[in-house]
Amino acid sequence: MANTTTLRRRFEPSVYDCVRIVAVREGTAILFSEFGLRPVRQGDVILLAANAFSGGEPDGNLTLTTIYADTDYVIDQVYWQHAGL
């Protein structure tokens, strides 16, 4: 599943049971997670593992496109694409 969202205020940490690939399409923010604080800006792509919490605070408007991928699906795709190696 994919979703595009525009955020204008702080978003609290959340946890998902799937892999998330987040593309920052517009704006800047501070991303916080179990790995600390990280600045993100337009053009950045963020890979979040399943069960990793994350939240953030945008500086103005922040537009994100998030792809939610089932962990079993991702593992299966990587395995079969690289099985010959």
Jmol script that loads the backbone (N, CA, C; Angstrom):
load data "model"
ATOM      1  N   MET A   1       0.836  -1.160   0.000  1.00  0.00           N
ATOM      2  CA  MET A   1       0.000   0.000   0.000  1.00  0.00           C
ATOM      3  C   MET A   1       0.888   1.233   0.000  1.00  0.00           C
ATOM      4  N   ALA A   2       0.445   2.282  -0.654  1.00  0.00           N
ATOM      5  CA  ALA A   2       1.170   3.553  -0.671  1.00  0.00           C
ATOM      6  C   ALA A   2       0.221   4.670  -0.264  1.00  0.00           C
ATOM      7  N   ASN A   3       0.769   5.692   0.392  1.00  0.00           N
ATOM      8  CA  ASN A   3      -0.041   6.790   0.893  1.00  0.00           C
ATOM      9  C   ASN A   3       0.775   8.075   0.836  1.00  0.00           C
ATOM     10  N   THR A   4       0.164   9.159   0.337  1.00  0.00           N
ATOM     11  CA  THR A   4       0.811  10.467   0.349  1.00  0.00           C
ATOM     12  C   THR A   4       0.088  11.351   1.350  1.00  0.00           C
ATOM     13  N   THR A   5       0.858  11.999   2.229  1.00  0.00           N
ATOM     14  CA  THR A   5       0.298  12.793   3.316  1.00  0.00           C
ATOM     15  C   THR A   5       1.054  14.107   3.437  1.00  0.00           C
ATOM     16  N   THR A   6       0.318  15.182   3.737  1.00  0.00           N
ATOM     17  CA  THR A   6       0.941  16.461   4.072  1.00  0.00           C
ATOM     18  C   THR A   6       0.709  16.714   5.550  1.00  0.00           C
ATOM     19  N   LEU A   7       1.792  16.934   6.280  1.00  0.00           N
ATOM     20  CA  LEU A   7       1.734  17.150   7.731  1.00  0.00           C
ATOM     21  C   LEU A   7       2.116  18.586   8.040  1.00  0.00           C
ATOM     22  N   ARG A   8       1.446  19.153   9.024  1.00  0.00           N
ATOM     23  CA  ARG A   8       1.716  20.536   9.410  1.00  0.00           C
ATOM     24  C   ARG A   8       2.129  20.669  10.870  1.00  0.00           C
ATOM     25  N   ARG A   9       1.968  19.594  11.631  1.00  0.00           N
ATOM     26  CA  ARG A   9       2.321  19.637  13.046  1.00  0.00           C
ATOM     27  C   ARG A   9       2.976  18.321  13.453  1.00  0.00           C
ATOM     28  N   ARG A  10       3.501  18.318  14.642  1.00  0.00           N
ATOM     29  CA  ARG A  10       4.224  17.154  15.168  1.00  0.00           C
ATOM     30  C   ARG A  10       3.385  15.882  15.028  1.00  0.00           C
ATOM     31  N   PHE A  11       4.050  14.802  14.619  1.00  0.00           N
ATOM     32  CA  PHE A  11       3.373  13.511  14.582  1.00  0.00           C
ATOM     33  C   PHE A  11       4.071  12.582  15.565  1.00  0.00           C
ATOM     34  N   GLU A  12       3.258  12.019  16.440  1.00  0.00           N
ATOM     35  CA  GLU A  12       3.757  11.200  17.545  1.00  0.00           C
ATOM     36  C   GLU A  12       4.356   9.886  17.030  1.00  0.00           C
ATOM     37  N   PRO A  13       5.314   9.326  17.777  1.00  0.00           N
ATOM     38  CA  PRO A  13       5.913   8.053  17.372  1.00  0.00           C
ATOM     39  C   PRO A  13       4.859   6.958  17.225  1.00  0.00           C
ATOM     40  N   SER A  14       5.022   6.164  16.189  1.00  0.00           N
ATOM     41  CA  SER A  14       4.118   5.041  15.947  1.00  0.00           C
ATOM     42  C   SER A  14       4.939   3.842  15.490  1.00  0.00           C
ATOM     43  N   VAL A  15       4.336   2.679  15.596  1.00  0.00           N
ATOM     44  CA  VAL A  15       4.992   1.426  15.222  1.00  0.00           C
ATOM     45  C   VAL A  15       4.081   0.688  14.261  1.00  0.00           C
ATOM     46  N   TYR A  16       4.658   0.115  13.215  1.00  0.00           N
ATOM     47  CA  TYR A  16       3.921  -0.674  12.235  1.00  0.00           C
ATOM     48  C   TYR A  16       4.553  -2.052  12.136  1.00  0.00           C
ATOM     49  N   ASP A  17       3.760  -3.040  11.777  1.00  0.00           N
ATOM     50  CA  ASP A  17       4.291  -4.401  11.647  1.00  0.00           C
ATOM     51  C   ASP A  17       4.712  -4.705  10.210  1.00  0.00           C
ATOM     52  N   CYS A  18       5.092  -3.671   9.474  1.00  0.00           N
ATOM     53  CA  CYS A  18       5.545  -3.834   8.099  1.00  0.00           C
ATOM     54  C   CYS A  18       6.744  -2.912   7.862  1.00  0.00           C
ATOM     55  N   VAL A  19       7.445  -3.151   6.775  1.00  0.00           N
ATOM     56  CA  VAL A  19       8.561  -2.292   6.382  1.00  0.00           C
ATOM     57  C   VAL A  19       7.969  -1.020   5.780  1.00  0.00           C
ATOM     58  N   ARG A  20       8.535   0.141   6.135  1.00  0.00           N
ATOM     59  CA  ARG A  20       8.066   1.408   5.574  1.00  0.00           C
ATOM     60  C   ARG A  20       9.196   2.076   4.801  1.00  0.00           C
ATOM     61  N   ILE A  21       8.881   2.486   3.600  1.00  0.00           N
ATOM     62  CA  ILE A  21       9.802   3.267   2.780  1.00  0.00           C
ATOM     63  C   ILE A  21       9.138   4.624   2.609  1.00  0.00           C
ATOM     64  N   VAL A  22       9.782   5.660   3.137  1.00  0.00           N
ATOM     65  CA  VAL A  22       9.190   6.988   3.164  1.00  0.00           C
ATOM     66  C   VAL A  22      10.028   7.922   2.301  1.00  0.00           C
ATOM     67  N   ALA A  23       9.400   8.555   1.313  1.00  0.00           N
ATOM     68  CA  ALA A  23      10.063   9.551   0.475  1.00  0.00           C
ATOM     69  C   ALA A  23       9.577  10.930   0.897  1.00  0.00           C
ATOM     70  N   VAL A  24      10.516  11.816   1.209  1.00  0.00           N
ATOM     71  CA  VAL A  24      10.170  13.189   1.576  1.00  0.00           C
ATOM     72  C   VAL A  24      10.039  13.967   0.269  1.00  0.00           C
ATOM     73  N   ARG A  25       8.825  14.368  -0.050  1.00  0.00           N
ATOM     74  CA  ARG A  25       8.553  15.021  -1.334  1.00  0.00           C
ATOM     75  C   ARG A  25       8.664  16.531  -1.260  1.00  0.00           C
ATOM     76  N   GLU A  26       8.386  17.087  -0.076  1.00  0.00           N
ATOM     77  CA  GLU A  26       8.453  18.539   0.075  1.00  0.00           C
ATOM     78  C   GLU A  26       8.625  18.886   1.542  1.00  0.00           C
ATOM     79  N   GLY A  27       9.476  19.857   1.840  1.00  0.00           N
ATOM     80  CA  GLY A  27       9.648  20.345   3.199  1.00  0.00           C
ATOM     81  C   GLY A  27      10.822  19.721   3.931  1.00  0.00           C
ATOM     82  N   THR A  28      10.914  20.107   5.207  1.00  0.00           N
ATOM     83  CA  THR A  28      11.966  19.593   6.084  1.00  0.00           C
ATOM     84  C   THR A  28      11.338  19.227   7.426  1.00  0.00           C
ATOM     85  N   ALA A  29      12.030  18.376   8.175  1.00  0.00           N
ATOM     86  CA  ALA A  29      11.539  17.958   9.494  1.00  0.00           C
ATOM     87  C   ALA A  29      12.676  17.349  10.290  1.00  0.00           C
ATOM     88  N   ILE A  30      12.408  17.157  11.553  1.00  0.00           N
ATOM     89  CA  ILE A  30      13.294  16.393  12.425  1.00  0.00           C
ATOM     90  C   ILE A  30      12.583  15.081  12.690  1.00  0.00           C
ATOM     91  N   LEU A  31      13.204  13.979  12.305  1.00  0.00           N
ATOM     92  CA  LEU A  31      12.666  12.640  12.525  1.00  0.00           C
ATOM     93  C   LEU A  31      13.252  12.115  13.821  1.00  0.00           C
ATOM     94  N   PHE A  32      12.415  11.595  14.700  1.00  0.00           N
ATOM     95  CA  PHE A  32      12.940  10.979  15.913  1.00  0.00           C
ATOM     96  C   PHE A  32      12.489   9.539  15.981  1.00  0.00           C
ATOM     97  N   SER A  33      13.419   8.706  16.439  1.00  0.00           N
ATOM     98  CA  SER A  33      13.170   7.271  16.540  1.00  0.00           C
ATOM     99  C   SER A  33      14.072   6.709  17.631  1.00  0.00           C
ATOM    100  N   GLU A  34      14.087   5.396  17.720  1.00  0.00           N
ATOM    101  CA  GLU A  34      14.947   4.757  18.712  1.00  0.00           C
ATOM    102  C   GLU A  34      16.421   4.977  18.409  1.00  0.00           C
ATOM    103  N   PHE A  35      16.736   5.519  17.225  1.00  0.00           N
ATOM    104  CA  PHE A  35      18.123   5.779  16.830  1.00  0.00           C
ATOM    105  C   PHE A  35      18.517   7.231  17.020  1.00  0.00           C
ATOM    106  N   GLY A  36      17.642   8.035  17.617  1.00  0.00           N
ATOM    107  CA  GLY A  36      17.942   9.434  17.883  1.00  0.00           C
ATOM    108  C   GLY A  36      17.217  10.377  16.941  1.00  0.00           C
ATOM    109  N   LEU A  37      17.705  11.603  16.886  1.00  0.00           N
ATOM    110  CA  LEU A  37      17.121  12.645  16.042  1.00  0.00           C
ATOM    111  C   LEU A  37      17.879  12.737  14.723  1.00  0.00           C
ATOM    112  N   ARG A  38      17.136  12.872  13.626  1.00  0.00           N
ATOM    113  CA  ARG A  38      17.759  13.004  12.303  1.00  0.00           C
ATOM    114  C   ARG A  38      17.017  14.061  11.504  1.00  0.00           C
ATOM    115  N   PRO A  39      17.728  15.011  10.913  1.00  0.00           N
ATOM    116  CA  PRO A  39      17.047  15.959  10.022  1.00  0.00           C
ATOM    117  C   PRO A  39      16.752  15.282   8.683  1.00  0.00           C
ATOM    118  N   VAL A  40      15.591  15.551   8.120  1.00  0.00           N
ATOM    119  CA  VAL A  40      15.233  15.042   6.800  1.00  0.00           C
ATOM    120  C   VAL A  40      14.744  16.217   5.959  1.00  0.00           C
ATOM    121  N   ARG A  41      14.929  16.113   4.649  1.00  0.00           N
ATOM    122  CA  ARG A  41      14.502  17.189   3.748  1.00  0.00           C
ATOM    123  C   ARG A  41      14.061  16.596   2.426  1.00  0.00           C
ATOM    124  N   GLN A  42      13.549  17.461   1.583  1.00  0.00           N
ATOM    125  CA  GLN A  42      13.055  17.044   0.283  1.00  0.00           C
ATOM    126  C   GLN A  42      14.114  16.227  -0.452  1.00  0.00           C
ATOM    127  N   GLY A  43      13.690  15.085  -1.006  1.00  0.00           N
ATOM    128  CA  GLY A  43      14.599  14.212  -1.730  1.00  0.00           C
ATOM    129  C   GLY A  43      15.133  13.051  -0.909  1.00  0.00           C
ATOM    130  N   ASP A  44      15.000  13.109   0.413  1.00  0.00           N
ATOM    131  CA  ASP A  44      15.472  12.009   1.260  1.00  0.00           C
ATOM    132  C   ASP A  44      14.511  10.827   1.196  1.00  0.00           C
ATOM    133  N   VAL A  45      15.070   9.634   1.324  1.00  0.00           N
ATOM    134  CA  VAL A  45      14.275   8.409   1.414  1.00  0.00           C
ATOM    135  C   VAL A  45      14.661   7.723   2.718  1.00  0.00           C
ATOM    136  N   ILE A  46      13.650   7.332   3.477  1.00  0.00           N
ATOM    137  CA  ILE A  46      13.859   6.750   4.798  1.00  0.00           C
ATOM    138  C   ILE A  46      13.348   5.314   4.770  1.00  0.00           C
ATOM    139  N   LEU A  47      14.172   4.376   5.206  1.00  0.00           N
ATOM    140  CA  LEU A  47      13.783   2.973   5.302  1.00  0.00           C
ATOM    141  C   LEU A  47      13.627   2.633   6.773  1.00  0.00           C
ATOM    142  N   LEU A  48      12.411   2.221   7.156  1.00  0.00           N
ATOM    143  CA  LEU A  48      12.128   1.875   8.548  1.00  0.00           C
ATOM    144  C   LEU A  48      11.743   0.410   8.628  1.00  0.00           C
ATOM    145  N   ALA A  49      12.420  -0.323   9.469  1.00  0.00           N
ATOM    146  CA  ALA A  49      12.147  -1.751   9.651  1.00  0.00           C
ATOM    147  C   ALA A  49      10.807  -1.944  10.353  1.00  0.00           C
ATOM    148  N   ALA A  50      10.281  -3.137  10.245  1.00  0.00           N
ATOM    149  CA  ALA A  50       9.064  -3.470  10.973  1.00  0.00           C
ATOM    150  C   ALA A  50       9.314  -3.334  12.472  1.00  0.00           C
ATOM    151  N   ASN A  51       8.330  -2.860  13.190  1.00  0.00           N
ATOM    152  CA  ASN A  51       8.376  -2.692  14.641  1.00  0.00           C
ATOM    153  C   ASN A  51       9.384  -1.647  15.118  1.00  0.00           C
ATOM    154  N   ALA A  52       9.806  -0.750  14.229  1.00  0.00           N
ATOM    155  CA  ALA A  52      10.667   0.367  14.620  1.00  0.00           C
ATOM    156  C   ALA A  52       9.776   1.593  14.784  1.00  0.00           C
ATOM    157  N   PHE A  53       9.843   2.243  15.946  1.00  0.00           N
ATOM    158  CA  PHE A  53       8.986   3.406  16.140  1.00  0.00           C
ATOM    159  C   PHE A  53       9.655   4.644  15.564  1.00  0.00           C
ATOM    160  N   SER A  54       8.817   5.566  15.087  1.00  0.00           N
ATOM    161  CA  SER A  54       9.325   6.832  14.569  1.00  0.00           C
ATOM    162  C   SER A  54       8.230   7.878  14.626  1.00  0.00           C
ATOM    163  N   GLY A  55       8.631   9.114  14.737  1.00  0.00           N
ATOM    164  CA  GLY A  55       7.740  10.267  14.740  1.00  0.00           C
ATOM    165  C   GLY A  55       8.537  11.441  14.218  1.00  0.00           C
ATOM    166  N   GLY A  56       7.970  12.618  14.268  1.00  0.00           N
ATOM    167  CA  GLY A  56       8.726  13.758  13.777  1.00  0.00           C
ATOM    168  C   GLY A  56       8.036  15.075  14.019  1.00  0.00           C
ATOM    169  N   GLU A  57       8.782  16.132  13.714  1.00  0.00           N
ATOM    170  CA  GLU A  57       8.253  17.479  13.838  1.00  0.00           C
ATOM    171  C   GLU A  57       8.621  18.249  12.581  1.00  0.00           C
ATOM    172  N   PRO A  58       7.622  18.555  11.735  1.00  0.00           N
ATOM    173  CA  PRO A  58       7.903  19.276  10.499  1.00  0.00           C
ATOM    174  C   PRO A  58       8.204  20.748  10.754  1.00  0.00           C
ATOM    175  N   ASP A  59       8.975  21.319   9.868  1.00  0.00           N
ATOM    176  CA  ASP A  59       9.258  22.750   9.877  1.00  0.00           C
ATOM    177  C   ASP A  59       8.390  23.344   8.768  1.00  0.00           C
ATOM    178  N   GLY A  60       7.162  23.706   9.083  1.00  0.00           N
ATOM    179  CA  GLY A  60       6.203  24.138   8.065  1.00  0.00           C
ATOM    180  C   GLY A  60       5.457  22.927   7.528  1.00  0.00           C
ATOM    181  N   ASN A  61       5.189  22.920   6.227  1.00  0.00           N
ATOM    182  CA  ASN A  61       4.509  21.786   5.600  1.00  0.00           C
ATOM    183  C   ASN A  61       5.508  20.704   5.219  1.00  0.00           C
ATOM    184  N   LEU A  62       5.105  19.451   5.413  1.00  0.00           N
ATOM    185  CA  LEU A  62       5.937  18.304   5.065  1.00  0.00           C
ATOM    186  C   LEU A  62       5.067  17.318   4.295  1.00  0.00           C
ATOM    187  N   THR A  63       5.463  17.012   3.068  1.00  0.00           N
ATOM    188  CA  THR A  63       4.718  16.046   2.261  1.00  0.00           C
ATOM    189  C   THR A  63       5.546  14.783   2.136  1.00  0.00           C
ATOM    190  N   LEU A  64       4.927  13.656   2.529  1.00  0.00           N
ATOM    191  CA  LEU A  64       5.585  12.358   2.521  1.00  0.00           C
ATOM    192  C   LEU A  64       4.783  11.378   1.680  1.00  0.00           C
ATOM    193  N   THR A  65       5.485  10.515   0.963  1.00  0.00           N
ATOM    194  CA  THR A  65       4.850   9.362   0.338  1.00  0.00           C
ATOM    195  C   THR A  65       5.440   8.137   1.024  1.00  0.00           C
ATOM    196  N   THR A  66       4.558   7.329   1.602  1.00  0.00           N
ATOM    197  CA  THR A  66       4.979   6.156   2.359  1.00  0.00           C
ATOM    198  C   THR A  66       4.494   4.895   1.670  1.00  0.00           C
ATOM    199  N   ILE A  67       5.407   3.948   1.485  1.00  0.00           N
ATOM    200  CA  ILE A  67       5.067   2.627   0.959  1.00  0.00           C
ATOM    201  C   ILE A  67       5.148   1.655   2.129  1.00  0.00           C
ATOM    202  N   TYR A  68       4.053   0.948   2.355  1.00  0.00           N
ATOM    203  CA  TYR A  68       3.978  -0.056   3.421  1.00  0.00           C
ATOM    204  C   TYR A  68       4.105  -1.426   2.768  1.00  0.00           C
ATOM    205  N   ALA A  69       5.133  -2.174   3.127  1.00  0.00           N
ATOM    206  CA  ALA A  69       5.369  -3.487   2.517  1.00  0.00           C
ATOM    207  C   ALA A  69       5.423  -4.566   3.591  1.00  0.00           C
ATOM    208  N   ASP A  70       4.647  -5.616   3.407  1.00  0.00           N
ATOM    209  CA  ASP A  70       4.627  -6.741   4.323  1.00  0.00           C
ATOM    210  C   ASP A  70       6.022  -7.367   4.405  1.00  0.00           C
ATOM    211  N   THR A  71       6.481  -7.643   5.604  1.00  0.00           N
ATOM    212  CA  THR A  71       7.831  -8.177   5.815  1.00  0.00           C
ATOM    213  C   THR A  71       8.052  -9.486   5.058  1.00  0.00           C
ATOM    214  N   ASP A  72       7.090 -10.389   5.107  1.00  0.00           N
ATOM    215  CA  ASP A  72       7.236 -11.667   4.399  1.00  0.00           C
ATOM    216  C   ASP A  72       7.364 -11.457   2.895  1.00  0.00           C
ATOM    217  N   TYR A  73       6.616 -10.502   2.357  1.00  0.00           N
ATOM    218  CA  TYR A  73       6.686 -10.197   0.927  1.00  0.00           C
ATOM    219  C   TYR A  73       8.074  -9.680   0.551  1.00  0.00           C
ATOM    220  N   VAL A  74       8.600  -8.765   1.350  1.00  0.00           N
ATOM    221  CA  VAL A  74       9.926  -8.189   1.054  1.00  0.00           C
ATOM    222  C   VAL A  74      10.997  -9.268   1.111  1.00  0.00           C
ATOM    223  N   ILE A  75      10.972 -10.106   2.143  1.00  0.00           N
ATOM    224  CA  ILE A  75      11.963 -11.181   2.265  1.00  0.00           C
ATOM    225  C   ILE A  75      11.871 -12.134   1.081  1.00  0.00           C
ATOM    226  N   ASP A  76      10.658 -12.492   0.690  1.00  0.00           N
ATOM    227  CA  ASP A  76      10.447 -13.387  -0.438  1.00  0.00           C
ATOM    228  C   ASP A  76      10.997 -12.785  -1.730  1.00  0.00           C
ATOM    229  N   GLN A  77      10.748 -11.515  -1.981  1.00  0.00           N
ATOM    230  CA  GLN A  77      11.231 -10.858  -3.192  1.00  0.00           C
ATOM    231  C   GLN A  77      12.760 -10.805  -3.224  1.00  0.00           C
ATOM    232  N   VAL A  78      13.367 -10.423  -2.117  1.00  0.00           N
ATOM    233  CA  VAL A  78      14.832 -10.345  -2.059  1.00  0.00           C
ATOM    234  C   VAL A  78      15.439 -11.727  -2.237  1.00  0.00           C
ATOM    235  N   TYR A  79      14.863 -12.734  -1.608  1.00  0.00           N
ATOM    236  CA  TYR A  79      15.395 -14.091  -1.714  1.00  0.00           C
ATOM    237  C   TYR A  79      15.375 -14.557  -3.166  1.00  0.00           C
ATOM    238  N   TRP A  80      14.239 -14.470  -3.833  1.00  0.00           N
ATOM    239  CA  TRP A  80      14.128 -15.000  -5.186  1.00  0.00           C
ATOM    240  C   TRP A  80      14.911 -14.188  -6.203  1.00  0.00           C
ATOM    241  N   GLN A  81      15.079 -12.909  -5.989  1.00  0.00           N
ATOM    242  CA  GLN A  81      15.878 -12.103  -6.908  1.00  0.00           C
ATOM    243  C   GLN A  81      17.353 -12.407  -6.795  1.00  0.00           C
ATOM    244  N   HIS A  82      17.786 -12.885  -5.639  1.00  0.00           N
ATOM    245  CA  HIS A  82      19.206 -13.116  -5.403  1.00  0.00           C
ATOM    246  C   HIS A  82      19.515 -14.572  -5.085  1.00  0.00           C
ATOM    247  N   ALA A  83      18.616 -15.474  -5.380  1.00  0.00           N
ATOM    248  CA  ALA A  83      18.802 -16.897  -5.065  1.00  0.00           C
ATOM    249  C   ALA A  83      20.023 -17.474  -5.796  1.00  0.00           C
ATOM    250  N   GLY A  84      20.308 -16.989  -6.984  1.00  0.00           N
ATOM    251  CA  GLY A  84      21.445 -17.499  -7.759  1.00  0.00           C
ATOM    252  C   GLY A  84      22.792 -17.087  -7.209  1.00  0.00           C
ATOM    253  N   LEU A  85      22.811 -16.080  -6.364  1.00  0.00           N
ATOM    254  CA  LEU A  85      24.077 -15.619  -5.803  1.00  0.00           C
ATOM    255  C   LEU A  85      24.460 -16.489  -4.648  1.00  0.00           C
TER     256      LEU A  85
END
end "model"
wireframe off; spacefill off
backbone 0.3
color backbone group
